[in-house]
Amino acid sequence: MTKIALITDLHFGARGGSLNFDNYFKKFYQEFFFPYLKENKIESAILLGDTFDVRKSTDTQILHNCLDYLIGNINFE
């Protein structure tokens, strides 16, 4: 049986690109989300939308952080 995680409404850059919120998101992914996937042998995750809080522009630091601790944890096979 294949297990798939569904995740939505990530809203990177929330609260005007607040680094406090961004640090909270980082902690969530590093300490909960990815360890949970690994512990439960979930090999696939589907992002269902609202990845960024603002569609027209995203702060470059927020984008870099998203790539670092979200996309950086994905194993592309």
HELIX and SHEET records of a PDB file:
HELIX    1   1 ALA A   14  GLY A   17  1                                   4    
HELIX    2   2 LEU A   19  PHE A   28  1                                  10    
HELIX    3   3 TYR A   29  PHE A   33  3                                   5    
HELIX    4   4 PHE A   34  GLU A   39  1                                   6    
HELIX    5   5 THR A   60  TYR A   69  1                                  10    
HELIX    6   6 ILE A   71  ASN A   73  5                                   3    
SHEET    1   A 2 ILE A   4  ILE A   7  0                                        
SHEET    2   A 2 SER A  44  LEU A  47  1                                        
END                                                                             
